[in-house]
Amino acid sequence: MTNFERLKSLDSEYEMTDLIMYVLSTRYSEIIKGDGTLDGIPLLRWLQEDHQKATDK
């Protein structure tokens, strides 16, 4: 299951928002550049990755 499929399978907007905010916070420096611009490619790549459970790490 990719992260995109995982995101779509969540039951509520709150769960979706929590997941998106988690990704933004853990990959902040990749997504939000020093000048305040956004780079969507790291987020897109995360969506394409296979979902790894916390126990898989």
Distance bins in CASP14 RR format, pairs under 12 A and 6 or more apart:
PFRMAT RR
TARGET T0000
AUTHOR 0000-0000-0000
RMODE 2
METHOD distances of the structure
MODEL  1
1 7 0 0 0 0 0 1 0 0 0 0 0
1 8 0 0 0 0 1 0 0 0 0 0 0
1 9 1 0 0 1 0 0 0 0 0 0 0
1 10 0 0 0 0 0 1 0 0 0 0 0
1 47 0 0 0 0 0 1 0 0 0 0 0
1 48 0 0 0 0 0 1 0 0 0 0 0
1 49 0 0 0 0 0 1 0 0 0 0 0
1 50 1 0 0 1 0 0 0 0 0 0 0
1 51 1 0 1 0 0 0 0 0 0 0 0
1 52 0 0 0 0 0 1 0 0 0 0 0
1 53 0 0 0 0 0 1 0 0 0 0 0
2 8 0 0 0 0 1 0 0 0 0 0 0
2 9 0 0 0 0 0 1 0 0 0 0 0
2 44 0 0 0 0 0 1 0 0 0 0 0
2 45 0 0 0 0 0 1 0 0 0 0 0
2 46 0 0 0 0 1 0 0 0 0 0 0
2 47 1 0 0 1 0 0 0 0 0 0 0
2 48 1 0 0 1 0 0 0 0 0 0 0
2 49 1 0 0 1 0 0 0 0 0 0 0
2 50 1 0 1 0 0 0 0 0 0 0 0
2 51 1 0 0 1 0 0 0 0 0 0 0
2 52 0 0 0 0 0 1 0 0 0 0 0
3 9 0 0 0 0 0 1 0 0 0 0 0
3 10 0 0 0 0 0 1 0 0 0 0 0
3 16 0 0 0 0 0 1 0 0 0 0 0
3 19 0 0 0 0 1 0 0 0 0 0 0
3 20 0 0 0 0 0 1 0 0 0 0 0
3 22 0 0 0 0 0 1 0 0 0 0 0
3 23 1 0 0 1 0 0 0 0 0 0 0
3 27 0 0 0 0 0 1 0 0 0 0 0
3 43 0 0 0 0 1 0 0 0 0 0 0
3 44 0 0 0 0 0 1 0 0 0 0 0
3 45 0 0 0 0 1 0 0 0 0 0 0
3 46 1 0 1 0 0 0 0 0 0 0 0
3 47 1 0 1 0 0 0 0 0 0 0 0
3 48 1 0 0 1 0 0 0 0 0 0 0
3 49 1 0 1 0 0 0 0 0 0 0 0
3 50 1 0 0 1 0 0 0 0 0 0 0
3 51 1 0 1 0 0 0 0 0 0 0 0
3 52 0 0 0 0 1 0 0 0 0 0 0
3 53 0 0 0 0 0 1 0 0 0 0 0
4 10 0 0 0 0 0 1 0 0 0 0 0
4 16 0 0 0 0 0 1 0 0 0 0 0
4 19 0 0 0 0 0 1 0 0 0 0 0
4 20 0 0 0 0 0 1 0 0 0 0 0
4 23 0 0 0 0 0 1 0 0 0 0 0
4 43 0 0 0 0 0 1 0 0 0 0 0
4 44 0 0 0 0 1 0 0 0 0 0 0
4 45 0 0 0 0 0 1 0 0 0 0 0
4 46 0 0 0 0 1 0 0 0 0 0 0
4 47 1 0 1 0 0 0 0 0 0 0 0
4 48 1 0 0 1 0 0 0 0 0 0 0
4 49 0 0 0 0 1 0 0 0 0 0 0
4 50 0 0 0 0 0 1 0 0 0 0 0
4 51 0 0 0 0 1 0 0 0 0 0 0
5 47 0 0 0 0 1 0 0 0 0 0 0
5 48 0 0 0 0 0 1 0 0 0 0 0
5 49 0 0 0 0 0 1 0 0 0 0 0
5 50 0 0 0 0 1 0 0 0 0 0 0
5 51 1 0 0 1 0 0 0 0 0 0 0
6 15 0 0 0 0 0 1 0 0 0 0 0
6 16 0 0 0 0 1 0 0 0 0 0 0
6 19 1 0 0 1 0 0 0 0 0 0 0
6 20 0 0 0 0 0 1 0 0 0 0 0
6 22 0 0 0 0 0 1 0 0 0 0 0
6 23 0 0 0 0 0 1 0 0 0 0 0
6 46 0 0 0 0 0 1 0 0 0 0 0
6 47 0 0 0 0 1 0 0 0 0 0 0
6 48 0 0 0 0 0 1 0 0 0 0 0
6 49 0 0 0 0 0 1 0 0 0 0 0
6 50 0 0 0 0 1 0 0 0 0 0 0
6 51 1 0 1 0 0 0 0 0 0 0 0
6 52 0 0 0 0 0 1 0 0 0 0 0
6 53 0 0 0 0 0 1 0 0 0 0 0
7 13 0 0 0 0 0 1 0 0 0 0 0
7 15 0 0 0 0 1 0 0 0 0 0 0
7 16 1 0 1 0 0 0 0 0 0 0 0
7 17 0 0 0 0 0 1 0 0 0 0 0
7 18 0 0 0 0 0 1 0 0 0 0 0
7 19 1 0 1 0 0 0 0 0 0 0 0
7 20 1 0 0 1 0 0 0 0 0 0 0
7 22 0 0 0 0 0 1 0 0 0 0 0
7 23 0 0 0 0 1 0 0 0 0 0 0
7 43 0 0 0 0 0 1 0 0 0 0 0
7 46 0 0 0 0 1 0 0 0 0 0 0
7 47 1 0 0 1 0 0 0 0 0 0 0
7 48 0 0 0 0 0 1 0 0 0 0 0
7 49 0 0 0 0 0 1 0 0 0 0 0
7 51 0 0 0 0 1 0 0 0 0 0 0
8 15 0 0 0 0 0 1 0 0 0 0 0
8 16 0 0 0 0 1 0 0 0 0 0 0
8 19 0 0 0 0 0 1 0 0 0 0 0
8 47 0 0 0 0 0 1 0 0 0 0 0
8 51 0 0 0 0 0 1 0 0 0 0 0
9 15 0 0 0 0 1 0 0 0 0 0 0
9 16 0 0 0 0 1 0 0 0 0 0 0
9 19 0 0 0 0 0 1 0 0 0 0 0
9 51 0 0 0 0 1 0 0 0 0 0 0
10 16 1 0 1 0 0 0 0 0 0 0 0
10 17 0 0 0 0 1 0 0 0 0 0 0
10 18 0 0 0 0 1 0 0 0 0 0 0
10 19 1 0 0 1 0 0 0 0 0 0 0
10 20 0 0 0 0 0 1 0 0 0 0 0
10 51 0 0 0 0 0 1 0 0 0 0 0
11 18 0 0 0 0 0 1 0 0 0 0 0
11 19 0 0 0 0 0 1 0 0 0 0 0
12 18 0 0 0 0 1 0 0 0 0 0 0
12 19 0 0 0 0 0 1 0 0 0 0 0
13 19 0 0 0 0 0 1 0 0 0 0 0
13 20 0 0 0 0 0 1 0 0 0 0 0
14 20 0 0 0 0 0 1 0 0 0 0 0
14 21 0 0 0 0 0 1 0 0 0 0 0
15 21 0 0 0 0 0 1 0 0 0 0 0
15 22 0 0 0 0 0 1 0 0 0 0 0
16 22 0 0 0 0 0 1 0 0 0 0 0
16 23 0 0 0 0 0 1 0 0 0 0 0
17 23 0 0 0 0 0 1 0 0 0 0 0
17 24 0 0 0 0 0 1 0 0 0 0 0
18 24 0 0 0 0 0 1 0 0 0 0 0
18 25 0 0 0 0 0 1 0 0 0 0 0
19 25 0 0 0 0 0 1 0 0 0 0 0
19 26 0 0 0 0 0 1 0 0 0 0 0
19 43 0 0 0 0 0 1 0 0 0 0 0
19 46 0 0 0 0 0 1 0 0 0 0 0
19 47 0 0 0 0 0 1 0 0 0 0 0
19 51 0 0 0 0 0 1 0 0 0 0 0
20 26 0 0 0 0 0 1 0 0 0 0 0
20 27 0 0 0 0 0 1 0 0 0 0 0
20 31 0 0 0 0 0 1 0 0 0 0 0
20 43 0 0 0 0 1 0 0 0 0 0 0
20 46 0 0 0 0 1 0 0 0 0 0 0
20 47 0 0 0 0 0 1 0 0 0 0 0
21 27 0 0 0 0 0 1 0 0 0 0 0
21 28 0 0 0 0 0 1 0 0 0 0 0
21 31 0 0 0 0 0 1 0 0 0 0 0
21 43 0 0 0 0 0 1 0 0 0 0 0
22 28 0 0 0 0 0 1 0 0 0 0 0
22 43 0 0 0 0 0 1 0 0 0 0 0
22 46 0 0 0 0 0 1 0 0 0 0 0
22 54 0 0 0 0 0 1 0 0 0 0 0
23 30 0 0 0 0 1 0 0 0 0 0 0
23 31 0 0 0 0 1 0 0 0 0 0 0
23 32 0 0 0 0 0 1 0 0 0 0 0
23 40 0 0 0 0 0 1 0 0 0 0 0
23 42 0 0 0 0 1 0 0 0 0 0 0
23 43 1 0 0 1 0 0 0 0 0 0 0
23 44 0 0 0 0 0 1 0 0 0 0 0
23 45 0 0 0 0 0 1 0 0 0 0 0
23 46 1 0 1 0 0 0 0 0 0 0 0
23 47 0 0 0 0 1 0 0 0 0 0 0
23 49 0 0 0 0 0 1 0 0 0 0 0
23 51 0 0 0 0 0 1 0 0 0 0 0
24 30 0 0 0 0 1 0 0 0 0 0 0
24 31 1 0 0 1 0 0 0 0 0 0 0
24 32 1 0 0 1 0 0 0 0 0 0 0
24 38 0 0 0 0 1 0 0 0 0 0 0
24 39 0 0 0 0 0 1 0 0 0 0 0
24 40 0 0 0 0 0 1 0 0 0 0 0
24 42 0 0 0 0 1 0 0 0 0 0 0
24 43 1 0 0 1 0 0 0 0 0 0 0
24 46 0 0 0 0 1 0 0 0 0 0 0
25 31 0 0 0 0 1 0 0 0 0 0 0
25 32 0 0 0 0 0 1 0 0 0 0 0
26 42 0 0 0 0 0 1 0 0 0 0 0
26 43 0 0 0 0 0 1 0 0 0 0 0
26 46 0 0 0 0 1 0 0 0 0 0 0
27 38 0 0 0 0 0 1 0 0 0 0 0
27 39 0 0 0 0 1 0 0 0 0 0 0
27 40 0 0 0 0 0 1 0 0 0 0 0
27 41 0 0 0 0 0 1 0 0 0 0 0
27 42 1 0 1 0 0 0 0 0 0 0 0
27 43 1 0 0 1 0 0 0 0 0 0 0
27 44 0 0 0 0 0 1 0 0 0 0 0
27 45 0 0 0 0 1 0 0 0 0 0 0
27 46 1 0 0 1 0 0 0 0 0 0 0
27 47 0 0 0 0 0 1 0 0 0 0 0
27 49 0 0 0 0 0 1 0 0 0 0 0
28 34 0 0 0 0 0 1 0 0 0 0 0
28 36 0 0 0 0 0 1 0 0 0 0 0
28 38 0 0 0 0 0 1 0 0 0 0 0
28 39 0 0 0 0 0 1 0 0 0 0 0
28 42 0 0 0 0 1 0 0 0 0 0 0
28 43 0 0 0 0 0 1 0 0 0 0 0
29 36 0 0 0 0 0 1 0 0 0 0 0
29 39 0 0 0 0 0 1 0 0 0 0 0
29 42 0 0 0 0 1 0 0 0 0 0 0
30 38 0 0 0 0 0 1 0 0 0 0 0
30 39 1 0 0 1 0 0 0 0 0 0 0
30 40 0 0 0 0 1 0 0 0 0 0 0
30 41 0 0 0 0 1 0 0 0 0 0 0
30 42 1 0 1 0 0 0 0 0 0 0 0
30 43 0 0 0 0 1 0 0 0 0 0 0
30 44 0 0 0 0 0 1 0 0 0 0 0
30 45 0 0 0 0 1 0 0 0 0 0 0
30 46 0 0 0 0 1 0 0 0 0 0 0
31 37 0 0 0 0 1 0 0 0 0 0 0
31 38 1 0 0 1 0 0 0 0 0 0 0
31 39 1 0 1 0 0 0 0 0 0 0 0
31 40 1 0 0 1 0 0 0 0 0 0 0
31 41 0 0 0 0 1 0 0 0 0 0 0
31 42 1 0 1 0 0 0 0 0 0 0 0
31 43 1 0 1 0 0 0 0 0 0 0 0
31 44 0 0 0 0 0 1 0 0 0 0 0
31 45 0 0 0 0 0 1 0 0 0 0 0
31 46 0 0 0 0 1 0 0 0 0 0 0
32 38 1 0 0 1 0 0 0 0 0 0 0
32 39 1 0 0 1 0 0 0 0 0 0 0
32 40 0 0 0 0 1 0 0 0 0 0 0
32 42 0 0 0 0 1 0 0 0 0 0 0
32 43 0 0 0 0 0 1 0 0 0 0 0
33 39 1 0 0 1 0 0 0 0 0 0 0
33 40 0 0 0 0 0 1 0 0 0 0 0
33 41 0 0 0 0 0 1 0 0 0 0 0
33 42 0 0 0 0 0 1 0 0 0 0 0
38 44 0 0 0 0 0 1 0 0 0 0 0
39 45 0 0 0 0 0 1 0 0 0 0 0
39 46 0 0 0 0 0 1 0 0 0 0 0
40 46 0 0 0 0 1 0 0 0 0 0 0
40 47 0 0 0 0 1 0 0 0 0 0 0
41 47 0 0 0 0 0 1 0 0 0 0 0
41 48 0 0 0 0 0 1 0 0 0 0 0
42 48 0 0 0 0 0 1 0 0 0 0 0
42 49 0 0 0 0 0 1 0 0 0 0 0
43 49 0 0 0 0 0 1 0 0 0 0 0
46 52 0 0 0 0 0 1 0 0 0 0 0
49 56 0 0 0 0 0 1 0 0 0 0 0
50 56 0 0 0 0 1 0 0 0 0 0 0
51 57 0 0 0 0 0 1 0 0 0 0 0
END
